[in-house]
Amino acid sequence: MWDKPTMTLTVDDKGRLTCRKLFPPHASFDAKMDDAGRIVLTRLAKEERRPRVVKPIRYKGLLVMPGEVDVEKLAEEISEERQKRDALLLG
């Protein structure tokens, strides 16, 4: 049934099971127990959230965005929009 080697994992006194190779930080899993007592974990796909619409606020005569901005993601989105615009212009 298993084509990959297995390993033994031990749960700590707080019910936590850790193994960085199998369970990366912040990953979500669906856990099911079958009739034989085996536990089957299925990694869940990360749900893509829609961007939140944020209203700029006036601060010292300027419009500023509340919260923090992910600069890398913003640059990536701007680049994608420019590529789409250029593709429409060039045909």
PyMOL CGO cylinders between C-alpha atoms (Angstrom):
from pymol import cmd
from pymol.cgo import CYLINDER

trace = [
    CYLINDER, 0.00, 0.00, 0.00, 2.74, 2.50, 0.97, 0.3, 1, 1, 1, 1, 1, 1,
    CYLINDER, 2.74, 2.50, 0.97, 5.50, 3.05, -1.54, 0.3, 1, 1, 1, 1, 1, 1,
    CYLINDER, 5.50, 3.05, -1.54, 7.39, 5.52, 0.68, 0.3, 1, 1, 1, 1, 1, 1,
    CYLINDER, 7.39, 5.52, 0.68, 9.19, 4.63, 3.91, 0.3, 1, 1, 1, 1, 1, 1,
    CYLINDER, 9.19, 4.63, 3.91, 7.21, 5.11, 7.10, 0.3, 1, 1, 1, 1, 1, 1,
    CYLINDER, 7.21, 5.11, 7.10, 8.31, 6.70, 10.36, 0.3, 1, 1, 1, 1, 1, 1,
    CYLINDER, 8.31, 6.70, 10.36, 7.12, 6.61, 13.94, 0.3, 1, 1, 1, 1, 1, 1,
    CYLINDER, 7.12, 6.61, 13.94, 5.85, 9.88, 15.40, 0.3, 1, 1, 1, 1, 1, 1,
    CYLINDER, 5.85, 9.88, 15.40, 5.06, 10.47, 19.08, 0.3, 1, 1, 1, 1, 1, 1,
    CYLINDER, 5.06, 10.47, 19.08, 2.46, 12.86, 20.41, 0.3, 1, 1, 1, 1, 1, 1,
    CYLINDER, 2.46, 12.86, 20.41, 3.57, 15.12, 23.29, 0.3, 1, 1, 1, 1, 1, 1,
    CYLINDER, 3.57, 15.12, 23.29, 1.68, 15.61, 26.56, 0.3, 1, 1, 1, 1, 1, 1,
    CYLINDER, 1.68, 15.61, 26.56, -0.42, 18.41, 25.01, 0.3, 1, 1, 1, 1, 1, 1,
    CYLINDER, -0.42, 18.41, 25.01, -1.60, 16.24, 22.10, 0.3, 1, 1, 1, 1, 1, 1,
    CYLINDER, -1.60, 16.24, 22.10, 0.72, 17.82, 19.52, 0.3, 1, 1, 1, 1, 1, 1,
    CYLINDER, 0.72, 17.82, 19.52, 2.30, 15.89, 16.69, 0.3, 1, 1, 1, 1, 1, 1,
    CYLINDER, 2.30, 15.89, 16.69, 5.25, 17.53, 14.94, 0.3, 1, 1, 1, 1, 1, 1,
    CYLINDER, 5.25, 17.53, 14.94, 7.41, 16.68, 11.97, 0.3, 1, 1, 1, 1, 1, 1,
    CYLINDER, 7.41, 16.68, 11.97, 8.59, 19.58, 9.77, 0.3, 1, 1, 1, 1, 1, 1,
    CYLINDER, 8.59, 19.58, 9.77, 8.95, 17.36, 6.70, 0.3, 1, 1, 1, 1, 1, 1,
    CYLINDER, 8.95, 17.36, 6.70, 5.35, 16.16, 6.91, 0.3, 1, 1, 1, 1, 1, 1,
    CYLINDER, 5.35, 16.16, 6.91, 3.61, 19.06, 8.66, 0.3, 1, 1, 1, 1, 1, 1,
    CYLINDER, 3.61, 19.06, 8.66, 4.90, 22.47, 7.57, 0.3, 1, 1, 1, 1, 1, 1,
    CYLINDER, 4.90, 22.47, 7.57, 3.97, 25.45, 9.78, 0.3, 1, 1, 1, 1, 1, 1,
    CYLINDER, 3.97, 25.45, 9.78, 0.42, 26.78, 9.33, 0.3, 1, 1, 1, 1, 1, 1,
    CYLINDER, 0.42, 26.78, 9.33, -0.67, 23.87, 7.10, 0.3, 1, 1, 1, 1, 1, 1,
    CYLINDER, -0.67, 23.87, 7.10, -4.21, 22.51, 7.58, 0.3, 1, 1, 1, 1, 1, 1,
    CYLINDER, -4.21, 22.51, 7.58, -5.16, 18.84, 7.45, 0.3, 1, 1, 1, 1, 1, 1,
    CYLINDER, -5.16, 18.84, 7.45, -8.35, 16.79, 7.41, 0.3, 1, 1, 1, 1, 1, 1,
    CYLINDER, -8.35, 16.79, 7.41, -8.05, 13.86, 9.86, 0.3, 1, 1, 1, 1, 1, 1,
    CYLINDER, -8.05, 13.86, 9.86, -10.10, 10.66, 9.63, 0.3, 1, 1, 1, 1, 1, 1,
    CYLINDER, -10.10, 10.66, 9.63, -9.87, 7.40, 11.55, 0.3, 1, 1, 1, 1, 1, 1,
    CYLINDER, -9.87, 7.40, 11.55, -10.74, 4.18, 9.73, 0.3, 1, 1, 1, 1, 1, 1,
    CYLINDER, -10.74, 4.18, 9.73, -12.19, 0.98, 11.23, 0.3, 1, 1, 1, 1, 1, 1,
    CYLINDER, -12.19, 0.98, 11.23, -8.71, -0.50, 11.74, 0.3, 1, 1, 1, 1, 1, 1,
    CYLINDER, -8.71, -0.50, 11.74, -7.72, 2.46, 13.95, 0.3, 1, 1, 1, 1, 1, 1,
    CYLINDER, -7.72, 2.46, 13.95, -5.43, 4.04, 11.37, 0.3, 1, 1, 1, 1, 1, 1,
    CYLINDER, -5.43, 4.04, 11.37, -5.45, 7.82, 11.12, 0.3, 1, 1, 1, 1, 1, 1,
    CYLINDER, -5.45, 7.82, 11.12, -5.45, 9.27, 7.63, 0.3, 1, 1, 1, 1, 1, 1,
    CYLINDER, -5.45, 9.27, 7.63, -4.39, 12.89, 7.21, 0.3, 1, 1, 1, 1, 1, 1,
    CYLINDER, -4.39, 12.89, 7.21, -5.20, 14.77, 4.02, 0.3, 1, 1, 1, 1, 1, 1,
    CYLINDER, -5.20, 14.77, 4.02, -3.58, 18.15, 3.48, 0.3, 1, 1, 1, 1, 1, 1,
    CYLINDER, -3.58, 18.15, 3.48, -6.16, 20.80, 2.64, 0.3, 1, 1, 1, 1, 1, 1,
    CYLINDER, -6.16, 20.80, 2.64, -5.53, 23.29, -0.13, 0.3, 1, 1, 1, 1, 1, 1,
    CYLINDER, -5.53, 23.29, -0.13, -5.02, 26.83, 1.06, 0.3, 1, 1, 1, 1, 1, 1,
    CYLINDER, -5.02, 26.83, 1.06, -8.12, 28.88, 0.39, 0.3, 1, 1, 1, 1, 1, 1,
    CYLINDER, -8.12, 28.88, 0.39, -7.43, 31.90, -1.76, 0.3, 1, 1, 1, 1, 1, 1,
    CYLINDER, -7.43, 31.90, -1.76, -8.99, 34.96, -0.17, 0.3, 1, 1, 1, 1, 1, 1,
    CYLINDER, -8.99, 34.96, -0.17, -10.24, 37.86, -2.20, 0.3, 1, 1, 1, 1, 1, 1,
    CYLINDER, -10.24, 37.86, -2.20, -8.40, 41.13, -1.58, 0.3, 1, 1, 1, 1, 1, 1,
    CYLINDER, -8.40, 41.13, -1.58, -10.06, 43.35, 0.99, 0.3, 1, 1, 1, 1, 1, 1,
    CYLINDER, -10.06, 43.35, 0.99, -11.27, 46.75, -0.19, 0.3, 1, 1, 1, 1, 1, 1,
    CYLINDER, -11.27, 46.75, -0.19, -9.75, 49.42, 2.03, 0.3, 1, 1, 1, 1, 1, 1,
    CYLINDER, -9.75, 49.42, 2.03, -10.77, 53.06, 2.11, 0.3, 1, 1, 1, 1, 1, 1,
    CYLINDER, -10.77, 53.06, 2.11, -7.91, 55.53, 2.43, 0.3, 1, 1, 1, 1, 1, 1,
    CYLINDER, -7.91, 55.53, 2.43, -8.16, 57.91, 5.37, 0.3, 1, 1, 1, 1, 1, 1,
    CYLINDER, -8.16, 57.91, 5.37, -7.11, 61.52, 5.58, 0.3, 1, 1, 1, 1, 1, 1,
    CYLINDER, -7.11, 61.52, 5.58, -4.08, 62.11, 7.83, 0.3, 1, 1, 1, 1, 1, 1,
    CYLINDER, -4.08, 62.11, 7.83, -2.30, 65.47, 8.01, 0.3, 1, 1, 1, 1, 1, 1,
    CYLINDER, -2.30, 65.47, 8.01, -3.77, 66.49, 4.67, 0.3, 1, 1, 1, 1, 1, 1,
    CYLINDER, -3.77, 66.49, 4.67, -2.71, 63.27, 2.91, 0.3, 1, 1, 1, 1, 1, 1,
    CYLINDER, -2.71, 63.27, 2.91, -4.64, 60.16, 1.97, 0.3, 1, 1, 1, 1, 1, 1,
    CYLINDER, -4.64, 60.16, 1.97, -3.09, 57.09, 3.64, 0.3, 1, 1, 1, 1, 1, 1,
    CYLINDER, -3.09, 57.09, 3.64, -4.01, 53.40, 3.75, 0.3, 1, 1, 1, 1, 1, 1,
    CYLINDER, -4.01, 53.40, 3.75, -4.81, 51.96, 7.18, 0.3, 1, 1, 1, 1, 1, 1,
    CYLINDER, -4.81, 51.96, 7.18, -2.79, 48.85, 8.09, 0.3, 1, 1, 1, 1, 1, 1,
    CYLINDER, -2.79, 48.85, 8.09, 0.29, 47.47, 6.37, 0.3, 1, 1, 1, 1, 1, 1,
    CYLINDER, 0.29, 47.47, 6.37, 0.78, 46.83, 2.66, 0.3, 1, 1, 1, 1, 1, 1,
    CYLINDER, 0.78, 46.83, 2.66, 2.54, 43.73, 1.29, 0.3, 1, 1, 1, 1, 1, 1,
    CYLINDER, 2.54, 43.73, 1.29, 4.93, 45.57, -1.03, 0.3, 1, 1, 1, 1, 1, 1,
    CYLINDER, 4.93, 45.57, -1.03, 6.05, 42.45, -2.92, 0.3, 1, 1, 1, 1, 1, 1,
    CYLINDER, 6.05, 42.45, -2.92, 2.46, 41.36, -3.64, 0.3, 1, 1, 1, 1, 1, 1,
    CYLINDER, 2.46, 41.36, -3.64, 1.51, 44.91, -4.66, 0.3, 1, 1, 1, 1, 1, 1,
    CYLINDER, 1.51, 44.91, -4.66, 4.46, 45.09, -7.09, 0.3, 1, 1, 1, 1, 1, 1,
    CYLINDER, 4.46, 45.09, -7.09, 3.50, 41.69, -8.53, 0.3, 1, 1, 1, 1, 1, 1,
    CYLINDER, 3.50, 41.69, -8.53, -0.14, 42.77, -9.05, 0.3, 1, 1, 1, 1, 1, 1,
    CYLINDER, -0.14, 42.77, -9.05, 0.95, 46.04, -10.70, 0.3, 1, 1, 1, 1, 1, 1,
    CYLINDER, 0.95, 46.04, -10.70, 3.25, 44.12, -13.04, 0.3, 1, 1, 1, 1, 1, 1,
    CYLINDER, 3.25, 44.12, -13.04, 0.44, 41.71, -13.98, 0.3, 1, 1, 1, 1, 1, 1,
    CYLINDER, 0.44, 41.71, -13.98, -1.94, 44.62, -14.69, 0.3, 1, 1, 1, 1, 1, 1,
    CYLINDER, -1.94, 44.62, -14.69, 0.69, 46.32, -16.87, 0.3, 1, 1, 1, 1, 1, 1,
    CYLINDER, 0.69, 46.32, -16.87, 1.26, 43.11, -18.83, 0.3, 1, 1, 1, 1, 1, 1,
    CYLINDER, 1.26, 43.11, -18.83, -2.50, 42.74, -19.42, 0.3, 1, 1, 1, 1, 1, 1,
    CYLINDER, -2.50, 42.74, -19.42, -2.75, 46.38, -20.51, 0.3, 1, 1, 1, 1, 1, 1,
    CYLINDER, -2.75, 46.38, -20.51, 0.23, 46.04, -22.87, 0.3, 1, 1, 1, 1, 1, 1,
    CYLINDER, 0.23, 46.04, -22.87, -1.20, 42.85, -24.37, 0.3, 1, 1, 1, 1, 1, 1,
    CYLINDER, -1.20, 42.85, -24.37, -4.47, 44.69, -25.13, 0.3, 1, 1, 1, 1, 1, 1,
    CYLINDER, -4.47, 44.69, -25.13, -2.63, 47.65, -26.66, 0.3, 1, 1, 1, 1, 1, 1,
    CYLINDER, -2.63, 47.65, -26.66, -0.31, 45.52, -28.80, 0.3, 1, 1, 1, 1, 1, 1,
    CYLINDER, -0.31, 45.52, -28.80, -3.09, 43.13, -29.85, 0.3, 1, 1, 1, 1, 1, 1,
]
cmd.load_cgo(trace, "trace")
